[in-house]
Amino acid sequence: MTAFFALKSGGKINILKATKLVYLSDRLSMSRRDHPITGDNFVSMPFGPVNTFTYSYMDGAAHSDAWTEFVAPRNGNELELTKRIDIGDLDELSRSDLKILDDTWEEFKEVDRFELAEWTHRYCPEWRDPGGSSIPIDFSTVFKNLSKESPAELADDIQAERELFIHLAGK
């Protein structure tokens, strides 16, 4: 997802803007399809909601070949693609994933990173001011704020998918 937004930004993107776009894409996916694209955990941080695992990759605290194939190590507050790519290179993303990412991009591409953080504070009621730290955001809370029926059941479905993935991966 980060590579998608870096590509749309001309090859590099500010890390704060990228974190917000990734979160908002997962939130939009939950609204439309009842599950996030990433399956990542969410937390409230001072500048808005954040996907924890994705942020760890962005910040350099986590590493994977899949990440470094597309995204270079953080350079100050910027993330940059490691090579020239096109949308077809992002084959881990489905057509419906790409539609959600594109819709998120179209809505927020002109919004400054700090304005985007403020936007999440105003329009993502699951975000709570963590007072300089972080506070977990449950999937059920996001579903509730999206006015979904049975938010706890939808959150349980995501957890069951995660457990199945871990089991099939042999971990």
C-alpha positions as CSV (number, residue, x, y, z in Angstrom):
1,M,0.0,0.0,0.0
2,T,2.8,2.4,0.8
3,A,4.4,1.7,-2.5
4,F,1.1,2.5,-4.2
5,F,1.0,5.9,-2.5
6,A,4.7,6.6,-3.2
7,L,4.1,5.8,-6.8
8,K,1.1,8.1,-7.0
9,S,3.2,10.8,-5.3
10,G,5.9,10.6,-8.0
11,G,8.2,8.1,-6.3
12,K,8.3,9.4,-2.8
13,I,5.9,10.4,0.0
14,N,6.1,12.0,3.4
15,I,5.8,9.3,6.1
16,L,3.1,11.1,8.0
17,K,0.9,11.4,4.9
18,A,1.6,7.7,4.0
19,T,0.6,6.5,7.5
20,K,-2.7,8.4,7.2
21,L,-3.4,7.2,3.7
22,V,-2.8,3.5,4.7
23,Y,-5.1,3.8,7.7
24,L,-7.8,5.6,5.7
25,S,-7.6,2.9,3.0
26,D,-8.0,0.1,5.6
27,R,-10.9,2.1,7.1
28,L,-12.6,2.5,3.7
29,S,-12.1,-1.2,3.0
30,M,-13.8,-2.0,6.3
31,S,-16.7,0.2,5.3
32,R,-17.1,-1.3,1.9
33,R,-16.0,-4.9,2.4
34,D,-16.1,-5.6,6.1
35,H,-12.4,-6.2,6.4
36,P,-9.2,-4.1,6.1
37,I,-6.7,-4.6,3.3
38,T,-3.7,-5.1,5.6
39,G,-5.2,-6.9,8.6
40,D,-2.8,-4.7,10.6
41,N,-3.4,-3.6,14.2
42,F,-4.5,0.0,14.7
43,V,-3.5,2.5,17.4
44,S,-4.2,6.1,18.2
45,M,-1.0,8.2,18.2
46,P,-0.6,11.9,18.6
47,F,-1.0,12.6,14.8
48,G,-3.9,10.3,14.4
49,P,-4.6,6.6,13.8
50,V,-1.8,4.4,12.7
51,N,-1.4,0.8,11.3
52,T,1.2,-0.6,13.8
53,F,3.0,-3.2,11.6
54,T,3.1,-0.9,8.6
55,Y,4.4,1.9,10.7
56,S,7.2,-0.4,12.0
57,Y,8.3,-1.0,8.4
58,M,8.1,2.7,7.5
59,D,10.1,3.6,10.6
60,G,12.8,0.9,10.0
61,A,11.9,-1.1,13.2
62,A,10.8,-4.1,11.1
63,H,12.2,-5.6,7.9
64,S,11.0,-7.9,5.2
65,D,12.1,-8.6,1.6
66,A,8.6,-7.8,0.4
67,W,8.9,-4.3,1.9
68,T,12.4,-3.6,0.8
69,E,11.6,-4.8,-2.8
70,F,9.6,-1.6,-3.2
71,V,10.3,0.9,-0.4
72,A,13.8,2.2,0.5
73,P,14.8,2.8,4.2
74,R,13.3,6.0,5.6
75,N,15.2,9.1,4.7
76,G,14.3,11.7,7.2
77,N,10.5,12.1,6.9
78,E,10.4,10.7,3.4
79,L,9.8,7.2,2.0
80,E,10.9,6.5,-1.5
81,L,10.5,3.7,-4.0
82,T,13.5,1.5,-4.5
83,K,13.0,1.3,-8.2
84,R,10.7,2.4,-11.0
85,I,7.4,0.5,-10.8
86,D,3.9,0.6,-12.2
87,I,0.7,-0.5,-10.7
88,G,1.0,-4.0,-12.3
89,D,4.1,-4.6,-10.1
90,L,1.9,-4.4,-7.0
91,D,0.4,-7.8,-7.8
92,E,-0.2,-8.7,-4.1
93,L,-3.1,-6.2,-4.2
94,S,-6.4,-7.2,-5.7
95,R,-8.4,-5.1,-8.1
96,S,-10.8,-4.2,-5.3
97,D,-7.8,-3.3,-3.1
98,L,-6.5,-1.0,-5.8
99,K,-9.9,0.6,-6.3
100,I,-10.0,1.5,-2.6
101,L,-6.4,2.8,-2.6
102,D,-7.2,4.8,-5.7
103,D,-10.4,6.2,-4.2
104,T,-8.4,7.2,-1.0
105,W,-5.7,8.8,-3.1
106,E,-8.2,10.8,-5.2
107,E,-9.9,12.1,-2.1
108,F,-6.7,13.1,-0.2
109,K,-3.9,13.6,-2.7
110,E,-4.0,17.4,-2.4
111,V,-4.3,17.4,1.4
112,D,-1.2,18.4,3.3
113,R,0.1,15.8,5.8
114,F,-0.8,17.9,8.9
115,E,-4.2,18.7,7.5
116,L,-4.7,15.0,6.9
117,A,-3.7,14.2,10.5
118,E,-6.2,16.9,11.6
119,W,-8.8,15.4,9.3
120,T,-8.4,12.0,11.0
121,H,-8.8,13.6,14.4
122,R,-12.1,15.2,13.4
123,Y,-13.6,12.4,11.2
124,C,-12.3,9.2,12.7
125,P,-14.0,9.0,16.1
126,E,-12.1,5.9,17.0
127,W,-9.0,8.1,17.4
128,R,-8.5,9.3,20.9
129,D,-5.7,11.6,22.1
130,P,-3.1,9.2,23.5
131,G,-1.3,12.0,25.4
132,G,2.1,11.4,23.7
133,S,1.8,7.6,23.7
134,S,-0.4,5.2,21.9
135,I,-3.8,3.6,22.6
136,P,-5.0,0.4,20.8
137,I,-8.0,0.8,18.4
138,D,-10.2,-2.3,18.2
139,F,-11.6,-3.4,14.9
140,S,-15.0,-3.5,16.6
141,T,-14.7,0.2,17.5
142,V,-14.0,1.1,13.9
143,F,-16.9,-1.0,12.6
144,K,-19.2,0.6,15.2
145,N,-18.1,4.1,14.1
146,L,-18.8,3.0,10.5
147,S,-22.4,2.2,11.6
148,K,-21.9,-1.5,10.8
149,E,-24.3,-4.1,12.2
150,S,-22.7,-6.6,14.5
151,P,-19.3,-4.8,14.9
152,A,-18.0,-7.4,17.4
153,E,-18.8,-10.3,15.0
154,L,-17.0,-8.5,12.1
155,A,-14.0,-8.0,14.3
156,D,-14.1,-11.7,15.4
157,D,-14.1,-12.6,11.7
158,I,-10.9,-10.6,11.1
159,Q,-9.3,-12.3,14.1
160,A,-10.3,-15.8,12.8
161,E,-8.8,-15.0,9.4
162,R,-5.5,-13.9,11.1
163,E,-5.4,-17.1,13.1
164,L,-6.0,-19.2,10.0
165,F,-3.3,-17.4,8.2
166,I,-0.8,-18.0,11.0
167,H,-1.8,-21.6,11.2
168,L,-1.4,-22.1,7.5
169,A,1.9,-20.3,7.6
170,G,3.1,-22.8,10.2
171,K,3.9,-20.2,12.9
